[in-house]
Amino acid sequence: MALVLRFSPSSPYARKVRVAAHERGLTGRFREIASNPWAAPDDLKALNPLGKIPTLVTEDGLALYDSAVICEYLDTLGDAPRLFPPEGRARWLALRTQSLGDGVMDAAVLWRVEITQRKEQGPTPGWVERQQGAIVRALDALEREPPALAAPPDIGAIAIACALGYLDFRFGFLNWREGRPRLAEWHAAFAQRPSMIATRAKDSTG
Amino acid sequence: MKLRYSPTSPYVRKVMVVAHETGLVGRIGLVPTNVWASDTDIGRDNPLGKVPALTTDGGEVLYDSPVICEYLDSLHDGAKIFPASGGARWTALRRQALADGMLDAGILRRLESMRKEPERSASWIDRQRAAVARAMDTLEEEASNLGASVTIGHVAIGCALGWFDFRFPGDDWRQGRPTLAAWYAAFAGRPSMTKTVPKDPA
């Protein structure tokens, strides 16, 4: 039985999983099923009651989520180099950096909800600013200390690259590269990885 | 170690419960932090502006709650909260993600409820309520397998249910979920839970 990944081609969290799978040579073991997370189908809700993607069904039939759990699970399959350092300072910093990337995605997605899901109500003053503030502070922290360009990358670098790719995809008006030359340079190099090129974000509507 | 702390945050409570369960609580200094205050300095420790954030004895800042909890679990030689590998690990991590996702949805519901008309979205509130109800139904189905052990999955579920009692006492989540209610009643009696009951600051 193949691994089944429920995903959306526009989700940065799903992209993390797909990049991790590419980096570890696991894409041949996957079947990918695209779902719209804003209208989760019943069979997705049966696998993940939160109705979220990514959700992975393992070869044993176990449904796993969220993206951090799925990525760590994929790290135990096959014999390619690991994306998660097994222990010590390297592990905690990689996990912390993953949380930073995921947190940028969280803030960006909440901001996007204001634009796409709550457009009738209109924005609440302060709410968008709160999300934008988190994104800006995270980007500034990353400019001071960009992730390493190690090969193979760790899960922290992958999460940051997917978060930045999502900003390019949905928030081009932020011009996040402005005033952040080191982070821009890091991202330009990372974005050349085949795993990143193969998973470029696109709208699920085609 | 230094923990950016709030007595109402369920994610902070997870960290505190793990700290009690692993005997590390005496090594952690609490820094009360209101991330909603206009002059908060949480951004210096966590650019995302969230609690919990832990500064280790080595001076590294760690977040979010799953990372901090696993880090704490690496600092002691007792029974581990995070199973090391295999099916036990994935079950525990998946349950943690389920419980954290319930909390994420519950907090979105609460924030939406606090918006004023006409900015409040009833459909957004319903969406979050439905996700939480489905997650609790799943936990009811799993509750007979939870047993008396303590993994990060158990801790996260306990903190999530405790938070719904705290913030949405009218929900009556126990209704129709007797097995989960019985498990929670026992788990909530652990010293790590009774010492970390959420309360609004005075």
Boltz contact constraints between the chains, C-beta under 6 A:
constraints:
  - contact:
      token1: [A, 49]
      token2: [B, 134]
      max_distance: 6.0
  - contact:
      token1: [A, 49]
      token2: [B, 135]
      max_distance: 6.0
  - contact:
      token1: [A, 49]
      token2: [B, 138]
      max_distance: 6.0
  - contact:
      token1: [A, 50]
      token2: [B, 101]
      max_distance: 6.0
  - contact:
      token1: [A, 50]
      token2: [B, 131]
      max_distance: 6.0
  - contact:
      token1: [A, 51]
      token2: [B, 131]
      max_distance: 6.0
  - contact:
      token1: [A, 64]
      token2: [B, 94]
      max_distance: 6.0
  - contact:
      token1: [A, 65]
      token2: [B, 97]
      max_distance: 6.0
  - contact:
      token1: [A, 66]
      token2: [B, 97]
      max_distance: 6.0
  - contact:
      token1: [A, 69]
      token2: [B, 93]
      max_distance: 6.0
  - contact:
      token1: [A, 69]
      token2: [B, 94]
      max_distance: 6.0
  - contact:
      token1: [A, 69]
      token2: [B, 97]
      max_distance: 6.0
  - contact:
      token1: [A, 92]
      token2: [B, 62]
      max_distance: 6.0
  - contact:
      token1: [A, 92]
      token2: [B, 71]
      max_distance: 6.0
  - contact:
      token1: [A, 95]
      token2: [B, 67]
      max_distance: 6.0
  - contact:
      token1: [A, 96]
      token2: [B, 62]
      max_distance: 6.0
  - contact:
      token1: [A, 96]
      token2: [B, 67]
      max_distance: 6.0
  - contact:
      token1: [A, 99]
      token2: [B, 63]
      max_distance: 6.0
  - contact:
      token1: [A, 99]
      token2: [B, 64]
      max_distance: 6.0
  - contact:
      token1: [A, 99]
      token2: [B, 67]
      max_distance: 6.0
  - contact:
      token1: [A, 103]
      token2: [B, 48]
      max_distance: 6.0
  - contact:
      token1: [A, 118]
      token2: [B, 121]
      max_distance: 6.0
  - contact:
      token1: [A, 121]
      token2: [B, 119]
      max_distance: 6.0
  - contact:
      token1: [A, 121]
      token2: [B, 121]
      max_distance: 6.0
  - contact:
      token1: [A, 124]
      token2: [B, 115]
      max_distance: 6.0
  - contact:
      token1: [A, 124]
      token2: [B, 119]
      max_distance: 6.0
  - contact:
      token1: [A, 134]
      token2: [B, 48]
      max_distance: 6.0
  - contact:
      token1: [A, 134]
      token2: [B, 49]
      max_distance: 6.0
  - contact:
      token1: [A, 137]
      token2: [B, 43]
      max_distance: 6.0
  - contact:
      token1: [A, 137]
      token2: [B, 47]
      max_distance: 6.0
  - contact:
      token1: [A, 138]
      token2: [B, 47]
      max_distance: 6.0
  - contact:
      token1: [A, 141]
      token2: [B, 47]
      max_distance: 6.0
